[in-house]
Amino acid sequence: MKGREEAWVAAVVADPRYHALVVARARLGWLLSIIIFTAFAGYLLLIAFDKALLGAPIGTGVTSIGIPVGLGLILLAIALTGVYVAHANRHHDARMAAILSDHAPAQEYDA
């Protein structure tokens, strides 16, 4: 049984569609990571070099500009996670299911 599973995994891994899927998933993951990293790095640079800007109050209230900017970063991270999940569910899962079904091992039935 184990040899059959290993052969099935090897067949899936050897499929060029699988390699294309892995590359596409990695590309999307890196793109979204770069976006969130750039946003957080920009926020940290603002803290480091222009604290007064982030500490400035909004209007006449006591809330500073840094609060909604920080909240925006958190919401951006949540949104990018949603983008990845939606894209994976819509595209990657269907492609992987097709690859797996094309390489599905024959079922043995005990009579």
N, CA, C and O atoms as a GROMACS GRO file, in nm:
protein
  444
    1MET      N    1   0.082  -0.119   0.000
    1MET     CA    2   0.000   0.000   0.000
    1MET      C    3   0.086   0.126   0.000
    1MET      O    4   0.057   0.222  -0.070
    2LYS      N    5   0.194   0.125   0.080
    2LYS     CA    6   0.279   0.242   0.089
    2LYS      C    7   0.348   0.272  -0.043
    2LYS      O    8   0.362   0.388  -0.080
    3GLY      N    9   0.390   0.170  -0.114
    3GLY     CA   10   0.455   0.189  -0.244
    3GLY      C   11   0.362   0.252  -0.346
    3GLY      O   12   0.405   0.333  -0.428
    4ARG      N   13   0.235   0.217  -0.340
    4ARG     CA   14   0.136   0.273  -0.431
    4ARG      C   15   0.115   0.422  -0.402
    4ARG      O   16   0.104   0.503  -0.495
    5GLU      N   17   0.109   0.458  -0.274
    5GLU     CA   18   0.093   0.598  -0.236
    5GLU      C   19   0.214   0.680  -0.279
    5GLU      O   20   0.200   0.793  -0.326
    6GLU      N   21   0.334   0.623  -0.262
    6GLU     CA   22   0.455   0.693  -0.303
    6GLU      C   23   0.458   0.714  -0.454
    6GLU      O   24   0.501   0.819  -0.501
    7ALA      N   25   0.412   0.615  -0.529
    7ALA     CA   26   0.406   0.628  -0.674
    7ALA      C   27   0.306   0.735  -0.715
    7ALA      O   28   0.330   0.810  -0.810
    8TRP      N   29   0.193   0.742  -0.643
    8TRP     CA   30   0.091   0.844  -0.672
    8TRP      C   31   0.146   0.984  -0.644
    8TRP      O   32   0.128   1.076  -0.724
    9VAL      N   33   0.213   1.000  -0.529
    9VAL     CA   34   0.274   1.129  -0.496
    9VAL      C   35   0.379   1.166  -0.600
    9VAL      O   36   0.386   1.281  -0.643
   10ALA      N   37   0.460   1.071  -0.640
   10ALA     CA   38   0.564   1.098  -0.741
   10ALA      C   39   0.501   1.139  -0.873
   10ALA      O   40   0.554   1.228  -0.941
   11ALA      N   41   0.390   1.077  -0.911
   11ALA     CA   42   0.322   1.114  -1.036
   11ALA      C   43   0.266   1.255  -1.029
   11ALA      O   44   0.274   1.330  -1.126
   12VAL      N   45   0.210   1.291  -0.915
   12VAL     CA   46   0.156   1.427  -0.899
   12VAL      C   47   0.269   1.529  -0.903
   12VAL      O   48   0.258   1.631  -0.971
   13VAL      N   49   0.377   1.502  -0.833
   13VAL     CA   50   0.490   1.595  -0.828
   13VAL      C   51   0.555   1.610  -0.965
   13VAL      O   52   0.605   1.717  -0.998
   14ALA      N   53   0.553   1.506  -1.046
   14ALA     CA   54   0.614   1.511  -1.179
   14ALA      C   55   0.526   1.583  -1.281
   14ALA      O   56   0.573   1.617  -1.390
   15ASP      N   57   0.401   1.606  -1.248
   15ASP     CA   58   0.308   1.671  -1.342
   15ASP      C   59   0.347   1.818  -1.360
   15ASP      O   60   0.361   1.890  -1.262
   16PRO      N   61   0.365   1.863  -1.485
   16PRO     CA   62   0.402   2.004  -1.508
   16PRO      C   63   0.296   2.102  -1.459
   16PRO      O   64   0.328   2.216  -1.424
   17ARG      N   65   0.171   2.060  -1.456
   17ARG     CA   66   0.065   2.147  -1.403
   17ARG      C   67   0.084   2.171  -1.254
   17ARG      O   68   0.055   2.279  -1.203
   18TYR      N   69   0.134   2.070  -1.184
   18TYR     CA   70   0.161   2.086  -1.041
   18TYR      C   71   0.272   2.187  -1.019
   18TYR      O   72   0.263   2.272  -0.930
   19HIS      N   73   0.377   2.178  -1.099
   19HIS     CA   74   0.488   2.274  -1.087
   19HIS      C   75   0.439   2.415  -1.115
   19HIS      O   76   0.477   2.509  -1.045
   20ALA      N   77   0.354   2.431  -1.216
   20ALA     CA   78   0.299   2.563  -1.247
   20ALA      C   79   0.213   2.614  -1.132
   20ALA      O   80   0.215   2.734  -1.101
   21LEU      N   81   0.138   2.526  -1.070
   21LEU     CA   82   0.055   2.564  -0.956
   21LEU      C   83   0.140   2.609  -0.838
   21LEU      O   84   0.109   2.709  -0.774
   22VAL      N   85   0.246   2.535  -0.810
   22VAL     CA   86   0.335   2.571  -0.700
   22VAL      C   87   0.398   2.707  -0.724
   22VAL      O   88   0.408   2.789  -0.633
   23VAL      N   89   0.441   2.732  -0.847
   23VAL     CA   90   0.501   2.861  -0.882
   23VAL      C   91   0.399   2.974  -0.868
   23VAL      O   92   0.432   3.080  -0.815
   24ALA      N   93   0.276   2.952  -0.914
   24ALA     CA   94   0.172   3.054  -0.905
   24ALA      C   95   0.138   3.085  -0.759
   24ALA      O   96   0.122   3.202  -0.723
   25ARG      N   97   0.127   2.982  -0.676
   25ARG     CA   98   0.098   3.005  -0.534
   25ARG      C   99   0.211   3.080  -0.467
   25ARG      O  100   0.187   3.172  -0.388
   26ALA      N  101   0.334   3.043  -0.497
   26ALA     CA  102   0.448   3.111  -0.437
   26ALA      C  103   0.455   3.256  -0.482
   26ALA      O  104   0.484   3.345  -0.402
   27ARG      N  105   0.429   3.280  -0.610
   27ARG     CA  106   0.433   3.417  -0.662
   27ARG      C  107   0.330   3.505  -0.592
   27ARG      O  108   0.360   3.618  -0.552
   28LEU      N  109   0.208   3.454  -0.576
   28LEU     CA  110   0.104   3.530  -0.507
   28LEU      C  111   0.143   3.554  -0.361
   28LEU      O  112   0.126   3.664  -0.309
   29GLY      N  113   0.193   3.452  -0.296
   29GLY     CA  114   0.235   3.466  -0.157
   29GLY      C  115   0.344   3.570  -0.139
   29GLY      O  116   0.339   3.651  -0.047
   30TRP      N  117   0.443   3.568  -0.228
   30TRP     CA  118   0.550   3.667  -0.220
   30TRP      C  119   0.499   3.808  -0.250
   30TRP      O  120   0.541   3.904  -0.185
   31LEU      N  121   0.411   3.821  -0.346
   31LEU     CA  122   0.356   3.953  -0.379
   31LEU      C  123   0.282   4.012  -0.260
   31LEU      O  124   0.304   4.128  -0.224
   32LEU      N  125   0.195   3.933  -0.198
   32LEU     CA  126   0.120   3.982  -0.082
   32LEU      C  127   0.212   4.008   0.036
   32LEU      O  128   0.189   4.102   0.112
   33SER      N  129   0.316   3.928   0.052
   33SER     CA  130   0.414   3.952   0.159
   33SER      C  131   0.489   4.082   0.138
   33SER      O  132   0.513   4.156   0.234
   34ILE      N  133   0.526   4.110   0.015
   34ILE     CA  134   0.596   4.235  -0.015
   34ILE      C  135   0.507   4.355   0.013
   34ILE      O  136   0.552   4.456   0.066
   35ILE      N  137   0.379   4.343  -0.022
   35ILE     CA  138   0.286   4.453   0.004
   35ILE      C  139   0.276   4.482   0.154
   35ILE      O  140   0.287   4.597   0.195
   36ILE      N  141   0.256   4.379   0.236
   36ILE     CA  142   0.240   4.402   0.379
   36ILE      C  143   0.372   4.445   0.442
   36ILE      O  144   0.373   4.528   0.533
   37PHE      N  145   0.483   4.390   0.395
   37PHE     CA  146   0.614   4.431   0.448
   37PHE      C  147   0.641   4.577   0.418
   37PHE      O  148   0.688   4.650   0.505
   38THR      N  149   0.610   4.620   0.297
   38THR     CA  150   0.631   4.760   0.259
   38THR      C  151   0.545   4.852   0.345
   38THR      O  152   0.591   4.957   0.390
   39ALA      N  153   0.421   4.813   0.368
   39ALA     CA  154   0.332   4.895   0.450
   39ALA      C  155   0.384   4.906   0.594
   39ALA      O  156   0.387   5.015   0.650
   40PHE      N  157   0.424   4.794   0.653
   40PHE     CA  158   0.475   4.797   0.789
   40PHE      C  159   0.608   4.871   0.797
   40PHE      O  160   0.631   4.946   0.892
   41ALA      N  161   0.695   4.851   0.700
   41ALA     CA  162   0.823   4.922   0.699
   41ALA      C  163   0.801   5.073   0.687
   41ALA      O  164   0.868   5.152   0.753
   42GLY      N  165   0.706   5.112   0.603
   42GLY     CA  166   0.673   5.254   0.592
   42GLY      C  167   0.621   5.310   0.722
   42GLY      O  168   0.657   5.422   0.760
   43TYR      N  169   0.538   5.236   0.791
   43TYR     CA  170   0.486   5.279   0.921
   43TYR      C  171   0.599   5.294   1.022
   43TYR      O  172   0.604   5.392   1.096
   44LEU      N  173   0.690   5.197   1.026
   44LEU     CA  174   0.803   5.205   1.118
   44LEU      C  175   0.894   5.322   1.083
   44LEU      O  176   0.947   5.388   1.172
   45LEU      N  177   0.913   5.348   0.954
   45LEU     CA  178   0.994   5.462   0.915
   45LEU      C  179   0.928   5.594   0.955
   45LEU      O  180   0.997   5.688   0.995
   46LEU      N  181   0.797   5.600   0.946
   46LEU     CA  182   0.726   5.720   0.994
   46LEU      C  183   0.746   5.738   1.144
   46LEU      O  184   0.768   5.849   1.192
   47ILE      N  185   0.739   5.630   1.218
   47ILE     CA  186   0.762   5.638   1.362
   47ILE      C  187   0.904   5.685   1.390
   47ILE      O  188   0.927   5.767   1.478
   48ALA      N  189   0.999   5.633   1.316
   48ALA     CA  190   1.139   5.665   1.339
   48ALA      C  191   1.174   5.808   1.300
   48ALA      O  192   1.252   5.875   1.368
   49PHE      N  193   1.118   5.856   1.189
   49PHE     CA  194   1.164   5.983   1.136
   49PHE      C  195   1.064   6.098   1.145
   49PHE      O  196   1.102   6.213   1.124
   50ASP      N  197   0.938   6.070   1.174
   50ASP     CA  198   0.839   6.179   1.184
   50ASP      C  199   0.733   6.144   1.288
   50ASP      O  200   0.615   6.128   1.256
   51LYS      N  201   0.779   6.133   1.414
   51LYS     CA  202   0.684   6.100   1.522
   51LYS      C  203   0.577   6.207   1.536
   51LYS      O  204   0.463   6.176   1.571
   52ALA      N  205   0.612   6.329   1.509
   52ALA     CA  206   0.515   6.438   1.526
   52ALA      C  207   0.396   6.422   1.432
   52ALA      O  208   0.283   6.454   1.469
   53LEU      N  209   0.420   6.373   1.310
   53LEU     CA  210   0.311   6.353   1.215
   53LEU      C  211   0.211   6.251   1.268
   53LEU      O  212   0.090   6.274   1.265
   54LEU      N  213   0.262   6.137   1.315
   54LEU     CA  214   0.172   6.034   1.366
   54LEU      C  215   0.109   6.073   1.499
   54LEU      O  216   0.002   6.024   1.534
   55GLY      N  217   0.174   6.162   1.573
   55GLY     CA  218   0.122   6.207   1.701
   55GLY      C  219   0.026   6.324   1.690
   55GLY      O  220  -0.036   6.363   1.789
   56ALA      N  221   0.013   6.381   1.570
   56ALA     CA  222  -0.075   6.496   1.552
   56ALA      C  223  -0.220   6.454   1.571
   56ALA      O  224  -0.261   6.348   1.522
   57PRO      N  225  -0.298   6.536   1.642
   57PRO     CA  226  -0.438   6.499   1.663
   57PRO      C  227  -0.521   6.514   1.536
   57PRO      O  228  -0.489   6.594   1.448
   58ILE      N  229  -0.626   6.434   1.529
   58ILE     CA  230  -0.719   6.444   1.417
   58ILE      C  231  -0.822   6.551   1.455
   58ILE      O  232  -0.895   6.535   1.553
   59GLY      N  233  -0.826   6.657   1.380
   59GLY     CA  234  -0.919   6.766   1.410
   59GLY      C  235  -0.891   6.824   1.546
   59GLY      O  236  -0.776   6.853   1.580
   60THR      N  237  -0.996   6.841   1.624
   60THR     CA  238  -0.980   6.896   1.759
   60THR      C  239  -0.988   6.787   1.865
   60THR      O  240  -0.989   6.816   1.984
   61GLY      N  241  -0.994   6.663   1.823
   61GLY     CA  242  -1.007   6.551   1.917
   61GLY      C  243  -0.874   6.512   1.978
   61GLY      O  244  -0.772   6.578   1.956
   62VAL      N  245  -0.878   6.406   2.054
   62VAL     CA  246  -0.758   6.357   2.122
   62VAL      C  247  -0.693   6.239   2.049
   62VAL      O  248  -0.582   6.198   2.082
   63THR      N  249  -0.762   6.185   1.950
   63THR     CA  250  -0.708   6.071   1.875
   63THR      C  251  -0.604   6.121   1.776
   63THR      O  252  -0.629   6.216   1.701
   64SER      N  253  -0.488   6.058   1.777
   64SER     CA  254  -0.381   6.099   1.686
   64SER      C  255  -0.394   6.028   1.552
   64SER      O  256  -0.467   5.929   1.540
   65ILE      N  257  -0.324   6.078   1.453
   65ILE     CA  258  -0.326   6.019   1.319
   65ILE      C  259  -0.269   5.877   1.320
   65ILE      O  260  -0.307   5.794   1.237
   66GLY      N  261  -0.179   5.850   1.413
   66GLY     CA  262  -0.117   5.718   1.420
   66GLY      C  263  -0.215   5.606   1.451
   66GLY      O  264  -0.193   5.492   1.409
   67ILE      N  265  -0.322   5.635   1.522
   67ILE     CA  266  -0.420   5.531   1.557
   67ILE      C  267  -0.490   5.476   1.433
   67ILE      O  268  -0.488   5.355   1.412
   68PRO      N  269  -0.553   5.560   1.350
   68PRO     CA  270  -0.616   5.503   1.231
   68PRO      C  271  -0.516   5.445   1.131
   68PRO      O  272  -0.549   5.351   1.058
   69VAL      N  273  -0.395   5.500   1.127
   69VAL     CA  274  -0.294   5.444   1.037
   69VAL      C  275  -0.257   5.303   1.084
   69VAL      O  276  -0.247   5.211   1.002
   70GLY      N  277  -0.236   5.285   1.214
   70GLY     CA  278  -0.207   5.152   1.269
   70GLY      C  279  -0.323   5.056   1.249
   70GLY      O  280  -0.302   4.939   1.214
   71LEU      N  281  -0.444   5.104   1.270
   71LEU     CA  282  -0.562   5.021   1.245
   71LEU      C  283  -0.571   4.983   1.097
   71LEU      O  284  -0.609   4.872   1.063
   72GLY      N  285  -0.536   5.078   1.012
   72GLY     CA  286  -0.535   5.050   0.868
   72GLY      C  287  -0.438   4.938   0.832
   72GLY      O  288  -0.467   4.856   0.745
   73LEU      N  289  -0.323   4.935   0.899
   73LEU     CA  290  -0.227   4.827   0.874
   73LEU      C  291  -0.285   4.691   0.914
   73LEU      O  292  -0.268   4.592   0.844
   74ILE      N  293  -0.352   4.689   1.027
   74ILE     CA  294  -0.414   4.564   1.072
   74ILE      C  295  -0.521   4.520   0.973
   74ILE      O  296  -0.528   4.403   0.936
   75LEU      N  297  -0.603   4.614   0.930
   75LEU     CA  298  -0.708   4.582   0.832
   75LEU      C  299  -0.648   4.540   0.698
   75LEU      O  300  -0.703   4.452   0.630
   76LEU      N  301  -0.536   4.601   0.659
   76LEU     CA  302  -0.468   4.560   0.535
   76LEU      C  303  -0.422   4.416   0.544
   76LEU      O  304  -0.438   4.339   0.450
   77ALA      N  305  -0.366   4.378   0.659
   77ALA     CA  306  -0.320   4.239   0.677
   77ALA      C  307  -0.438   4.142   0.667
   77ALA      O  308  -0.427   4.036   0.606
   78ILE      N  309  -0.550   4.178   0.728
   78ILE     CA  310  -0.668   4.093   0.722
   78ILE      C  311  -0.720   4.084   0.579
   78ILE      O  312  -0.758   3.977   0.531
   79ALA      N  313  -0.723   4.198   0.510
   79ALA     CA  314  -0.771   4.201   0.372
   79ALA      C  315  -0.682   4.118   0.280
   79ALA      O  316  -0.732   4.046   0.194
   80LEU      N  317  -0.551   4.128   0.297
   80LEU     CA  318  -0.461   4.050   0.212
   80LEU      C  319  -0.475   3.901   0.239
   80LEU      O  320  -0.463   3.820   0.148
   81THR      N  321  -0.501   3.865   0.363
   81THR     CA  322  -0.529   3.724   0.394
   81THR      C  323  -0.655   3.679   0.322
   81THR      O  324  -0.659   3.570   0.265
   82GLY      N  325  -0.757   3.763   0.324
   82GLY     CA  326  -0.881   3.732   0.252
   82GLY      C  327  -0.858   3.719   0.103
   82GLY      O  328  -0.916   3.631   0.039
   83VAL      N  329  -0.775   3.806   0.047
   83VAL     CA  330  -0.744   3.799  -0.096
   83VAL      C  331  -0.678   3.666  -0.128
   83VAL      O  332  -0.713   3.600  -0.226
   84TYR      N  333  -0.582   3.625  -0.045
   84TYR     CA  334  -0.513   3.499  -0.070
   84TYR      C  335  -0.610   3.381  -0.061
   84TYR      O  336  -0.610   3.293  -0.147
   85VAL      N  337  -0.692   3.379   0.043
   85VAL     CA  338  -0.785   3.268   0.062
   85VAL      C  339  -0.886   3.262  -0.052
   85VAL      O  340  -0.914   3.154  -0.105
   86ALA      N  341  -0.940   3.378  -0.091
   86ALA     CA  342  -1.038   3.380  -0.200
   86ALA      C  343  -0.975   3.333  -0.330
   86ALA      O  344  -1.035   3.255  -0.405
   87HIS      N  345  -0.854   3.380  -0.358
   87HIS     CA  346  -0.786   3.340  -0.482
   87HIS      C  347  -0.754   3.190  -0.479
   87HIS      O  348  -0.773   3.120  -0.578
   88ALA      N  349  -0.706   3.142  -0.365
   88ALA     CA  350  -0.673   3.000  -0.354
   88ALA      C  351  -0.798   2.914  -0.370
   88ALA      O  352  -0.796   2.812  -0.439
   89ASN      N  353  -0.906   2.955  -0.306
   89ASN     CA  354  -1.030   2.876  -0.317
   89ASN      C  355  -1.085   2.877  -0.460
   89ASN      O  356  -1.138   2.777  -0.507
   90ARG      N  357  -1.073   2.989  -0.527
   90ARG     CA  358  -1.130   3.004  -0.660
   90ARG      C  359  -1.043   2.938  -0.768
   90ARG      O  360  -1.095   2.881  -0.863
   91HIS      N  361  -0.912   2.946  -0.754
   91HIS     CA  362  -0.823   2.902  -0.862
   91HIS      C  363  -0.736   2.782  -0.824
   91HIS      O  364  -0.738   2.680  -0.894
   92HIS      N  365  -0.662   2.793  -0.716
   92HIS     CA  366  -0.565   2.688  -0.684
   92HIS      C  367  -0.631   2.556  -0.646
   92HIS      O  368  -0.584   2.450  -0.687
   93ASP      N  369  -0.737   2.562  -0.568
   93ASP     CA  370  -0.801   2.437  -0.526
   93ASP      C  371  -0.857   2.359  -0.644
   93ASP      O  372  -0.844   2.236  -0.650
   94ALA      N  373  -0.918   2.429  -0.738
   94ALA     CA  374  -0.974   2.361  -0.856
   94ALA      C  375  -0.863   2.298  -0.940
   94ALA      O  376  -0.876   2.186  -0.988
   95ARG      N  377  -0.754   2.372  -0.958
   95ARG     CA  378  -0.642   2.317  -1.036
   95ARG      C  379  -0.582   2.195  -0.967
   95ARG      O  380  -0.549   2.097  -1.033
   96MET      N  381  -0.567   2.201  -0.834
   96MET     CA  382  -0.511   2.088  -0.761
   96MET      C  383  -0.604   1.969  -0.765
   96MET      O  384  -0.558   1.855  -0.776
   97ALA      N  385  -0.733   1.993  -0.756
   97ALA     CA  386  -0.830   1.883  -0.764
   97ALA      C  387  -0.823   1.814  -0.899
   97ALA      O  388  -0.833   1.692  -0.907
   98ALA      N  389  -0.806   1.892  -1.005
   98ALA     CA  390  -0.794   1.832  -1.139
   98ALA      C  391  -0.668   1.747  -1.150
   98ALA      O  392  -0.670   1.638  -1.208
   99ILE      N  393  -0.560   1.797  -1.095
   99ILE     CA  394  -0.434   1.722  -1.100
   99ILE      C  395  -0.448   1.592  -1.022
   99ILE      O  396  -0.409   1.485  -1.069
  100LEU      N  397  -0.505   1.600  -0.903
  100LEU     CA  398  -0.522   1.480  -0.821
  100LEU      C  399  -0.614   1.378  -0.885
  100LEU      O  400  -0.589   1.258  -0.879
  101SER      N  401  -0.722   1.426  -0.947
  101SER     CA  402  -0.815   1.331  -1.009
  101SER      C  403  -0.753   1.264  -1.132
  101SER      O  404  -0.785   1.149  -1.161
  102ASP      N  405  -0.667   1.335  -1.203
  102ASP     CA  406  -0.600   1.274  -1.319
  102ASP      C  407  -0.501   1.166  -1.278
  102ASP      O  408  -0.471   1.075  -1.356
  103HIS      N  409  -0.450   1.175  -1.155
  103HIS     CA  410  -0.350   1.078  -1.110
  103HIS      C  411  -0.406   0.986  -1.001
  103HIS      O  412  -0.330   0.918  -0.932
  104ALA      N  413  -0.537   0.985  -0.985
  104ALA     CA  414  -0.597   0.904  -0.879
  104ALA      C  415  -0.568   0.756  -0.901
  104ALA      O  416  -0.586   0.704  -1.012
  105PRO      N  417  -0.523   0.690  -0.798
  105PRO     CA  418  -0.496   0.547  -0.812
  105PRO      C  419  -0.627   0.469  -0.827
  105PRO      O  420  -0.731   0.511  -0.776
  106ALA      N  421  -0.620   0.358  -0.897
  106ALA     CA  422  -0.738   0.274  -0.914
  106ALA      C  423  -0.778   0.215  -0.780
  106ALA      O  424  -0.692   0.170  -0.703
  107GLN      N  425  -0.905   0.214  -0.751
  107GLN     CA  426  -0.954   0.161  -0.625
  107GLN      C  427  -0.966   0.010  -0.632
  107GLN      O  428  -1.014  -0.046  -0.731
  108GLU      N  429  -0.922  -0.054  -0.525
  108GLU     CA  430  -0.936  -0.199  -0.517
  108GLU      C  431  -1.054  -0.230  -0.425
  108GLU      O  432  -1.068  -0.171  -0.318
  109TYR      N  433  -1.136  -0.322  -0.466
  109TYR     CA  434  -1.253  -0.358  -0.387
  109TYR      C  435  -1.238  -0.502  -0.342
  109TYR      O  436  -1.205  -0.591  -0.421
  110ASP      N  437  -1.263  -0.523  -0.214
  110ASP     CA  438  -1.262  -0.659  -0.160
  110ASP      C  439  -1.399  -0.720  -0.177
  110ASP      O  440  -1.498  -0.665  -0.128
  111ALA      N  441  -1.406  -0.830  -0.245
  111ALA     CA  442  -1.536  -0.893  -0.268
  111ALA      C  443  -1.557  -1.007  -0.174
  111ALA      O  444  -1.661  -1.072  -0.179
   0.00000   0.00000   0.00000
